[in-house]
């Protein structure tokens, strides 16, 4: 693996414990690991990047998405959830093939590379082919097959077999950037037996347990009617909560439920854009989660319900949503918001010792933003760079994306696969799926 030096960056937003912002500094990388940060003026490397006029950040972490659903972007908007699922999404998903999910995942990978995301957590179908696309792209993925047993023992066995098959596939792939995750879809689509099986499998194999929880008010009302308790209370009662769990959404929670998640060590993936688009009326109780010590990351959800995989957009929407909801402009400041997309997202995934910040000894997952852009001018100094990243920056500012010390994109040009070919093939596939 070639060594790499990022030389003379105008700013390095480290996201280390002290949240240091460095001026006119360089980063030396060898074997995919950050070895030096500072002036490093005499260091030489196989590959050099001139970062003059650039802002360096840790790569952003998308804690919840469905990558191949890029194929459904814009197809079914402005609809009620049940109509959206039953009339549009489920009929299309029934037509999905290995090729379709591969192409959709490659398109999603392109979007994430170009918008500064370096790591993501995914749940969907045909996951061997999603993994193939992710391996080709160079991104870091935590991939889960979406398990739905609908309380049918025969289907449950089939879903467990599919999960084991995907686990074996990832093990044989032997790619350090691609990690297996468990993917029980939700407590309303998976039996108690399945949820407990998934918990045990995740803990045995030290894998993320990726699940949707409390996304809508209807979900809570149905659990109250069927079980006499709320969703998280139910999961606690059956023993399904786990420190391996990454719970997406968590919109409709009481303070008591937040406490149960915290006690179990559950991480949360907050998806403000898709939650607002769904118009469920709830806002995830982030301040209470922070107070209880829950690790919270940010996610985009899938491109069929967002409609982008742009984490810069998600950061800004997240901050504004909570300010408006709590009538308090200080409730979620820029630094905390950036934390959610970087080091706190890594903590929610249990990988904060490896990624999420620009520090010596960590994996070199790094992005460079072009600061010579109207929307980032003027820069007043290091005290405002963080605010600029959350409130002013956009995906269009991302110039370079690096994962594990490999340059995936430079000067806005993806290096690992053909963007032009991917766009053409996904367009054709999408039209075939909808019968156009």
Secondary structure by P-SEA (a helix, b strand, c coil): cbbbbbccccccccccccccccccbbbbbccccccccccccccccccccccccbbbbccccccccccccccccccccccccccccccccaaaaaaccaaaaaaaaaaaaaaaaaaccccbbbbbcaaaaaaaaaaaacccccccccccccccaaaaaaaaaaaaaaaaaaaaaccccbbbbbbccccccccaaaaaaaaaaaaaacccccccccccaaaaaaaaaaccccaaaaaaaaccccccccccccccccaaaaaaaaaabbbbbbbaaaaaaaccccccaaaaaaaabbbbbbbbccccccccccaaaaaaaaaaaaaaaacccccccaaaaaaaacaaaaaaaccccccccccccccccbbbbcccccccccccccccaaaaaccccccccccbbbccccccccccccccccaaaaaaaaaaaaaaaacc
